[in-house]
Amino acid sequence: MFNEHRAVAPLRVFLVVLFGILVMLQTFSLPGQFAHMAEESPEQAYLRWPMTAVAVFWVLCVQVVVVSTWKLLTLVKRDRIFSDASLAWVDAIVWAIFAAWVVLLGVFLYVGFNATDPGLPLLLFLLLVGVAVLGLLMVVMRALLRQATTLRTDMEAVI
């Protein structure tokens, strides 16, 4: 059976790679892409900065999840995952997902009311439901973590 402690090191490598890619997206790729789109479609150039801000914000939300996951992995490695400290990091993940979902809802509503083709609103609705599922799953996982933390604390008090 694969030990969870053996998964920590490779997962951290992938988190570092992911974080690096996200920083590149945030600083170079997304602003450059939206600047290019504004040059190619001057009639929609007014969307350049709002789209850049929204995209950078979403990347920031993912970065919060990556950093929080890193901190949770540290707690796993130290066998401290069933502590109150872990709940704060899970809360950070839940709030980052919620913030991203709220902004996605705003984008969905804006696009939905201005769309002439149902394709993009449907795709955004799919993303909206997917992010909601992810957020609610994290809420359930947080509740399970709280229960496990309480049980472990109770067990330590008995011993």
Contacts in CASP RR format, 6 or more apart in sequence:
PFRMAT RR
TARGET T0000
AUTHOR 0000-0000-0000
METHOD contacts of the structure
MODEL  1
MFNEHRAVAPLRVFLVVLFGILVMLQTFSLPGQFAHMAEESPEQAYLRWP
MTAVAVFWVLCVQVVVVSTWKLLTLVKRDRIFSDASLAWVDAIVWAIFAA
WVVLLGVFLYVGFNATDPGLPLLLFLLLVGVAVLGLLMVVMRALLRQATT
LRTDMEAVI
4 76 0 8 1.000
5 76 0 8 1.000
5 77 0 8 1.000
8 73 0 8 1.000
8 76 0 8 1.000
8 77 0 8 1.000
11 69 0 8 1.000
11 73 0 8 1.000
12 70 0 8 1.000
12 73 0 8 1.000
15 66 0 8 1.000
15 69 0 8 1.000
15 70 0 8 1.000
15 73 0 8 1.000
18 66 0 8 1.000
19 63 0 8 1.000
19 66 0 8 1.000
19 67 0 8 1.000
22 59 0 8 1.000
22 62 0 8 1.000
22 63 0 8 1.000
22 66 0 8 1.000
23 63 0 8 1.000
25 59 0 8 1.000
26 56 0 8 1.000
26 59 0 8 1.000
26 60 0 8 1.000
26 63 0 8 1.000
30 52 0 8 1.000
30 55 0 8 1.000
30 56 0 8 1.000
30 59 0 8 1.000
31 52 0 8 1.000
31 56 0 8 1.000
34 47 0 8 1.000
34 48 0 8 1.000
34 49 0 8 1.000
34 51 0 8 1.000
34 52 0 8 1.000
34 55 0 8 1.000
35 48 0 8 1.000
37 44 0 8 1.000
37 48 0 8 1.000
37 51 0 8 1.000
38 44 0 8 1.000
38 45 0 8 1.000
38 47 0 8 1.000
38 48 0 8 1.000
39 45 0 8 1.000
54 103 0 8 1.000
54 107 0 8 1.000
57 99 0 8 1.000
57 100 0 8 1.000
57 103 0 8 1.000
58 100 0 8 1.000
58 103 0 8 1.000
58 104 0 8 1.000
61 96 0 8 1.000
61 97 0 8 1.000
61 99 0 8 1.000
61 100 0 8 1.000
62 96 0 8 1.000
62 100 0 8 1.000
64 92 0 8 1.000
64 93 0 8 1.000
64 95 0 8 1.000
64 96 0 8 1.000
65 93 0 8 1.000
65 96 0 8 1.000
65 97 0 8 1.000
67 92 0 8 1.000
68 89 0 8 1.000
68 90 0 8 1.000
68 92 0 8 1.000
68 93 0 8 1.000
68 96 0 8 1.000
69 89 0 8 1.000
69 93 0 8 1.000
71 89 0 8 1.000
72 81 0 8 1.000
72 86 0 8 1.000
72 89 0 8 1.000
72 90 0 8 1.000
75 81 0 8 1.000
75 83 0 8 1.000
75 85 0 8 1.000
75 86 0 8 1.000
75 89 0 8 1.000
80 86 0 8 1.000
81 145 0 8 1.000
82 145 0 8 1.000
82 148 0 8 1.000
82 149 0 8 1.000
82 152 0 8 1.000
82 153 0 8 1.000
83 149 0 8 1.000
84 149 0 8 1.000
86 145 0 8 1.000
86 149 0 8 1.000
87 142 0 8 1.000
87 145 0 8 1.000
87 146 0 8 1.000
87 149 0 8 1.000
90 138 0 8 1.000
90 141 0 8 1.000
90 142 0 8 1.000
90 145 0 8 1.000
91 142 0 8 1.000
93 138 0 8 1.000
94 135 0 8 1.000
94 138 0 8 1.000
94 139 0 8 1.000
94 142 0 8 1.000
97 131 0 8 1.000
97 134 0 8 1.000
97 135 0 8 1.000
97 138 0 8 1.000
98 135 0 8 1.000
100 131 0 8 1.000
101 128 0 8 1.000
101 131 0 8 1.000
101 132 0 8 1.000
101 135 0 8 1.000
104 124 0 8 1.000
104 127 0 8 1.000
104 128 0 8 1.000
104 131 0 8 1.000
105 128 0 8 1.000
107 124 0 8 1.000
108 121 0 8 1.000
108 124 0 8 1.000
108 125 0 8 1.000
108 127 0 8 1.000
108 128 0 8 1.000
111 120 0 8 1.000
111 121 0 8 1.000
111 124 0 8 1.000
112 120 0 8 1.000
112 121 0 8 1.000
112 124 0 8 1.000
115 121 0 8 1.000
END
